[in-house]
Amino acid sequence: MTATVLYNCQLYVDGFDYTGHSNSVEVSVETDDQDLTVFGTDGWKQRASGLKDCSAKADVFWQSAATDNVDAVDVELFGKLGVVQFPVTMTPSSTETDTAYMFRSASFAHSVLGDVGDLSMTNLELTSSDTQGLIRGKLAKAKGNISSAAAFGTGCQFSAAVSSTQFLYATFHVFAPGTTLTVVVESDDNSGFTTATTRATIGPITTRTGTWMTRVAGPIATDTWYRFRATTCTGTFSVGGAIAIQ
């Protein structure tokens, strides 16, 4: 077993990057425990699996600003209160192709400030708001700038092609927009993407935002490699995103 020390987790929430504002991140998934015990079980309980749920939370250093700039945590938190269906991507590291967790989220509560003499903190609390639930995939693009129509990030290889009972998923986050950006998710049977096929299109995007790509139903035969590619890009965009098969 190789232990993992957390020192560079990534936390992308819609069009905001909490990575440099947080020092504790957690994602949880659970299934309701339903008791169906009846007489005649020799004293042992019987259980059934109920509804599934996932959530995430982070301890965030509170920050505000005189104007509503995009780096102000306080502005972002208040703007998300009561909002549903925005994408979240969480990773244990910033290394592309490493594990990423993604889900469509809602924000219903947060608390701010603290005790005298302490750093001002806030709690970011996110809950699942979509039947697709928690998806486990790979970080295809760590936060960074792109400014041309070309492939970006790192191609991700999965253990098998998308079967007839699976879907292709992707999250895509724009933290700072340029002018116009359109992105496709491509697949191929080789790491060089010499015969790449477009599987989905995201955009055009002109603002700071997050996108939960409309999932693509399988089967997608033979292809096990996936990547992002910009088909149009005017200006410089700060972006990040993940791809998954599930």
C-alpha positions as CSV (number, residue, x, y, z in Angstrom):
1,M,0.0,0.0,0.0
2,T,1.2,3.5,-0.9
3,A,0.0,6.1,1.6
4,T,-1.2,9.5,0.2
5,V,-0.3,12.7,2.0
6,L,-2.8,15.5,1.2
7,Y,-1.0,18.7,0.4
8,N,-2.4,19.9,-3.0
9,C,-6.1,18.9,-3.1
10,Q,-8.1,20.6,-5.8
11,L,-11.6,21.9,-5.2
12,Y,-13.4,23.4,-8.2
13,V,-17.0,24.6,-7.5
14,D,-18.8,25.9,-10.5
15,G,-16.6,28.8,-11.7
16,F,-14.6,29.2,-8.5
17,D,-11.4,27.6,-7.4
18,Y,-11.3,27.0,-3.6
19,T,-7.9,25.3,-3.7
20,G,-5.9,28.3,-2.4
21,H,-8.6,29.2,0.2
22,S,-9.1,25.9,2.0
23,N,-7.1,23.6,4.3
24,S,-9.6,20.7,4.8
25,V,-11.6,19.0,2.1
26,E,-13.9,15.9,2.4
27,V,-16.3,14.1,0.1
28,S,-18.7,11.5,1.5
29,V,-21.1,9.0,0.0
30,E,-23.6,6.8,1.8
31,T,-26.6,4.6,1.4
32,D,-29.6,4.5,3.7
33,D,-29.7,1.5,6.1
34,Q,-33.2,0.2,5.9
35,D,-34.3,-2.3,8.6
36,L,-36.5,-5.1,7.3
37,T,-36.2,-7.5,10.3
38,V,-39.2,-9.8,10.8
39,F,-40.0,-12.6,13.2
40,G,-38.2,-15.9,12.6
41,T,-34.7,-14.5,11.9
42,D,-33.1,-16.3,14.9
43,G,-32.3,-13.0,16.6
44,W,-30.4,-11.4,13.8
45,K,-31.3,-8.1,12.1
46,Q,-32.0,-8.0,8.3
47,R,-31.2,-4.9,6.3
48,A,-31.7,-3.5,2.8
49,S,-30.0,-0.8,0.9
50,G,-32.0,2.4,0.5
51,L,-31.4,5.7,-1.2
52,K,-27.9,6.9,-1.9
53,D,-26.5,10.4,-1.2
54,C,-23.2,12.2,-1.5
55,S,-21.9,15.5,0.0
56,A,-18.7,17.5,0.4
57,K,-17.4,20.0,2.8
58,A,-14.4,22.2,3.2
59,D,-12.9,24.5,5.9
60,V,-12.3,27.8,4.1
61,F,-10.5,30.9,5.2
62,W,-13.1,33.7,5.0
63,Q,-12.3,36.6,2.7
64,S,-14.2,39.6,1.5
65,A,-13.5,42.6,-0.7
66,A,-14.7,46.2,-1.1
67,T,-16.0,45.2,-4.5
68,D,-17.5,42.0,-5.8
69,N,-14.3,40.6,-7.4
70,V,-14.1,37.0,-8.3
71,D,-11.5,36.2,-5.7
72,A,-13.7,37.0,-2.7
73,V,-14.8,33.9,-0.9
74,D,-17.6,35.7,0.9
75,V,-19.1,36.9,-2.4
76,E,-19.0,33.4,-3.9
77,L,-20.6,31.7,-0.9
78,F,-23.5,34.1,-0.7
79,G,-24.0,33.9,-4.4
80,K,-24.4,30.1,-4.2
81,L,-26.8,29.9,-1.3
82,G,-29.9,28.2,-2.4
83,V,-28.5,27.4,-5.9
84,V,-28.8,23.8,-7.2
85,Q,-27.3,21.8,-10.0
86,F,-23.8,23.4,-10.2
87,P,-20.8,21.1,-10.9
88,V,-18.2,20.2,-8.3
89,T,-14.8,18.6,-9.0
90,M,-12.6,17.4,-6.1
91,T,-9.2,15.7,-6.4
92,P,-6.5,14.6,-3.8
93,S,-3.7,16.1,-5.9
94,S,-3.1,18.5,-8.8
95,T,-1.5,15.8,-11.0
96,E,-3.4,15.3,-14.2
97,T,-4.8,11.7,-14.7
98,D,-5.1,11.3,-10.9
99,T,-8.4,10.4,-9.4
100,A,-11.2,13.0,-9.4
101,Y,-14.6,13.0,-7.8
102,M,-17.5,14.9,-9.4
103,F,-21.2,15.6,-8.7
104,R,-23.9,18.1,-9.3
105,S,-24.3,20.1,-6.1
106,A,-26.5,22.4,-4.1
107,S,-25.7,24.8,-1.3
108,F,-28.2,25.3,1.4
109,A,-26.2,26.6,4.4
110,H,-22.9,28.0,5.5
111,S,-21.5,29.8,8.6
112,V,-18.9,32.5,8.8
113,L,-16.5,34.2,11.2
114,G,-15.4,32.7,14.6
115,D,-13.9,33.5,18.0
116,V,-11.9,36.6,19.0
117,G,-8.3,36.3,18.1
118,D,-8.9,33.4,15.6
119,L,-8.6,33.5,11.8
120,S,-12.0,34.1,10.2
121,M,-13.3,30.9,8.8
122,T,-16.3,29.6,6.9
123,N,-17.7,26.2,6.2
124,L,-18.4,25.2,2.6
125,E,-21.2,22.6,2.6
126,L,-22.3,20.9,-0.6
127,T,-25.0,18.3,-1.1
128,S,-25.9,16.2,-4.2
129,S,-28.8,17.6,-6.2
130,D,-28.9,15.2,-9.1
131,T,-29.9,11.5,-9.7
132,Q,-26.5,10.9,-11.4
133,G,-24.9,11.0,-7.9
134,L,-21.1,10.8,-7.2
135,I,-18.9,10.0,-10.2
136,R,-15.3,8.8,-9.9
137,G,-13.0,9.7,-12.8
138,K,-9.7,11.4,-13.6
139,L,-8.4,14.9,-13.6
140,A,-7.9,15.7,-17.3
141,K,-6.9,19.4,-16.8
142,A,-5.6,20.9,-13.6
143,K,-6.3,24.6,-13.3
144,G,-4.3,26.5,-15.9
145,N,-4.5,28.9,-18.8
146,I,-5.3,28.1,-22.4
147,S,-5.3,30.6,-25.3
148,S,-5.4,28.6,-28.5
149,A,-7.6,26.1,-30.4
150,A,-5.8,22.9,-29.5
151,A,-5.8,19.9,-27.2
152,F,-5.0,20.8,-23.6
153,G,-4.4,19.0,-20.3
154,T,-3.5,15.3,-20.4
155,G,-5.2,12.4,-22.2
156,C,-6.7,9.9,-19.7
157,Q,-6.7,6.2,-20.2
158,F,-9.5,4.1,-18.7
159,S,-9.4,0.4,-18.0
160,A,-12.1,-0.5,-20.5
161,A,-14.3,1.1,-23.2
162,V,-17.7,2.6,-22.3
163,S,-20.1,-0.4,-22.2
164,S,-23.8,-0.4,-23.2
165,T,-24.7,0.1,-19.5
166,Q,-22.3,3.0,-18.9
167,F,-22.0,6.7,-19.6
168,L,-19.2,9.1,-20.4
169,Y,-19.1,12.1,-18.0
170,A,-17.1,15.3,-17.8
171,T,-17.0,18.5,-15.7
172,F,-15.5,21.7,-17.0
173,H,-14.8,24.8,-15.0
174,V,-13.9,28.3,-16.3
175,F,-12.4,30.4,-13.5
176,A,-11.4,33.5,-15.6
177,P,-12.9,34.0,-19.1
178,G,-11.3,35.3,-22.3
179,T,-13.7,36.1,-25.2
180,T,-15.1,32.8,-26.5
181,L,-14.3,29.2,-25.9
182,T,-15.7,26.0,-27.3
183,V,-14.4,22.6,-26.0
184,V,-14.9,19.0,-27.2
185,V,-14.3,15.8,-25.4
186,E,-12.5,13.4,-27.7
187,S,-11.9,9.6,-27.6
188,D,-9.4,7.3,-29.3
189,D,-7.9,3.9,-29.1
190,N,-4.4,5.2,-28.7
191,S,-2.5,7.8,-26.6
192,G,-1.6,9.9,-29.6
193,F,-5.2,10.5,-30.6
194,T,-4.4,9.9,-34.2
195,T,-8.0,8.9,-35.1
196,A,-9.8,11.0,-32.5
197,T,-13.6,11.1,-32.4
198,T,-15.6,13.9,-30.9
199,R,-18.0,12.6,-28.2
200,A,-19.5,15.8,-26.8
201,T,-19.3,19.6,-27.1
202,I,-19.1,22.1,-24.3
203,G,-19.8,25.8,-25.1
204,P,-19.4,28.3,-26.5
205,I,-18.4,29.8,-23.2
206,T,-18.0,33.5,-22.6
207,T,-18.2,33.9,-18.8
208,R,-16.9,32.4,-15.6
209,T,-18.9,29.2,-15.1
210,G,-19.0,25.5,-14.5
211,T,-20.4,22.9,-16.9
212,W,-21.7,19.4,-16.1
213,M,-21.5,17.9,-19.6
214,T,-24.6,16.1,-20.8
215,R,-23.6,12.5,-20.3
216,V,-23.0,10.3,-23.4
217,A,-24.5,6.9,-23.4
218,G,-22.4,3.8,-24.3
219,P,-21.4,1.7,-26.0
220,I,-18.3,3.5,-27.3
221,A,-16.4,0.5,-28.7
222,T,-12.6,0.1,-28.5
223,D,-11.7,3.6,-27.3
224,T,-10.2,3.9,-23.8
225,W,-8.4,7.3,-24.2
226,Y,-10.1,10.6,-23.6
227,R,-9.1,14.3,-23.6
228,F,-10.3,17.9,-23.9
229,R,-9.6,19.9,-27.0
230,A,-10.5,23.5,-27.7
231,T,-12.1,24.0,-31.2
232,T,-12.3,27.7,-30.8
233,C,-10.5,29.9,-28.3
234,T,-10.2,33.7,-28.5
235,G,-8.5,35.3,-25.5
236,T,-7.0,33.6,-22.5
237,F,-9.1,31.3,-20.3
238,S,-8.3,29.8,-16.9
239,V,-9.8,26.3,-16.9
240,G,-9.9,22.9,-15.2
241,G,-11.9,19.7,-15.6
242,A,-12.3,16.0,-15.3
243,I,-13.5,13.1,-17.3
244,A,-15.1,9.8,-16.2
245,I,-16.7,6.5,-17.3
246,Q,-19.3,5.0,-15.0
